[in-house]
Amino acid sequence: MPRLEDTYKNQIVPQMIERFGYRNKMAVPGLKKIVINMGLGEGVQDHKIIEESMNELALIAGQRPAVTKSKKAIANFKLKKGVAVGCKVTLRKDIMYEFLDRLISVAIPRIRDFRGLNPRSFDGRGNYAFGLIEHAVFPEIDIDKITSSKGMDIVIQTSSETDDEARELLKLFGMPFRVIPQKN
């Protein structure tokens, strides 16, 4: 069992029951899935960028990514329908907990000039999304072999009904949210 999953079952669930007054531990929200997406607009001209990004994303996630293709043609971007424009991977269960553990404890602390994640990036249904500018913050990526810097979007889907429940859940997991001063 992953370390973060054990922490969830033994520490986070009792704290969430105490904070929100759930009737049983099955009502406590948890993590459903994590989706990592790399949009690669420059991959339209050079297919090697897509392949390289897929290999790097596979190293980061521990699972083979799927190629995302354009849905329609846009002449201004020299984009045809069905051309590979990125890659994504959906993580669930043990792999999801392992990735979140590495993200919180290793990757996020390596971000230069990091002041915390935005606590307002919830969608109203308990899902949290944020972006990383540099994929080299993950220790699996060999910095010497990187040809170009690539960003990624990370979406954490929870089973909570409200953003407050999801925010508290992610705080208990150790997500480093930035403190935003309240306006009076």
N, C-alpha and C positions, 0 to 999 in steps of 0.2 A: 504494500500500500504506500503511495507517495506521501511524503512528509506533510505537504499542505492539506491533503485529504484527511489525514489523521488529525491535524490541527483543527480542521473544520468540524469533524465529528465530536472531538473531545473538548474543545475550548470555545469555538465560535458559536455552535448551536446553543449551548447553555446561556451564553451572553446575549444572543439574539432573542431567546425566549424571555429572558429577564427584561430586556430593553423594550420589546414590542408586545409582550404578553401573549405569545402564541399558546394555544391549548396543548399542543404536542410537538414533538421534534420533527414530525413529517411536514408540518405547516411552515417550518423555517425555510426561507428561500435559500437556494444554492446556485452553483454555476451549472449552466446547461452546455454551453460551448464557447469556444474562442475561435474567431475567424481572423486570419492574417491575410492581407491583400497587398500585392505590389502592383501598382499601375505603372506600366513602362511604355510611355508614348514613343520614346526613341527606338523601341523594339520593332516598330513598323518597318523601318528601313533596314535594320540589321537583326536578323533572326538569332544571331549568336548571343545577343543581350538577353533575349528571352530564355534561352537554354542555360546561360550562366546564372541568371536570377532564379530559375527553377532549382538548380543545384544548390545555390546558397540558401534558398528558402527551405529546401529539404533538410539541410544541415541544422538550420535554426529550429524548425518545427519538429523534426524527428519523424516526418511523414512526407510522402511524395505529394507535391502540389498539383493542382489542375490548372490548365491554361485557360485564361479568359479571353474571349474573342469579341470583336466589335459587333454591335447589333445592327448598325446601319452605316452607310457610306457618308463621309463628310469630305467634300472636295477641298476645302480650305486647309485641312490637316493632312491631305494626301492619304486618306484612310478609306479602305474598301471594306465592304461587309464581309465578316467572317475572318478577318485578319487577327492574329494573336497580338493583344495589347497589354497583357499582364499575366499574373498567376496568383492563385489563392489556395489556401489550405484551411480546412475546418478541423479543429481539434476537439475531441470529446474524451471523457473518462480519465484514465491514468495519464495519457499523454498531455491532456489539457492541464492537469494539476502540475505535472513536471515542468511544462512550459511556463506557467504562471509563476512558479517558484523561481525559475531561472530569470524570468523577466524582472520580478520584484527585487530579488536578492543580488543579482549580478549585472544585468543589462542596464536597468534604469540608473543605478549609482555611477555607471561609467559615462553617462551623458554629460558633456561639457556644459558648464554654466546652468546646471539644472536647478530650478527653483520649485519644483513640484508640478504635479499634473493638475489640469483644470478640473475642479470639482463640479462644474456646471455642464459638462459634456455628456449628460444623460439625455435619453430621448423621450422621457415621460413614461416609459414602460419598464424601467429598471435595467436598461442596457447601456453600457458605457463604451464610448469610442474615443480613441486618440491616435495620433500619428507620431511616428518617429522619422526624423529627417535622415538619420544615418543608420544603416543596418550593421555597421561595423562595431556597434556597441556589444553585440553578442560575442561571447568568447569562442564560439564554433567557427567564426569567420576569420580566415587568415588575412590579415591586413595587407601583407605583401602581394597577395594574389588578386586583390580587388582592382578591376579596371576602371570602374566608375562608382560613385556614391549613389546608393538607391535608398529611397524612403519606403515606408510601409504604413499601412493603416491596420490597427488592431481593434477589434470589436469584441467585448466581453458580454455575453448574453447570460443574464441571471433569470431565475424563476420568480423574482419578486414582483409585486404589483405596483409599487411606487418607487420613485427615485430615492427617497430617504432611506428605505429599507436596503436598496442596492448599494447606496453610498456607505451605509454603516457596515454592510457585509464586506465590501471591498476594503474599507478601512481596517476591519478586523483581520483580513487576509494580509494586510501590510502595505496596501497601495499608498504611495506617498503623495497625497493630495496637498495642493497649495492652500494656504489659509488666506481667504479673501476677507478683508475688513468689511463689517456691516455698515451700511449707510443709515444714518439717523434721520 
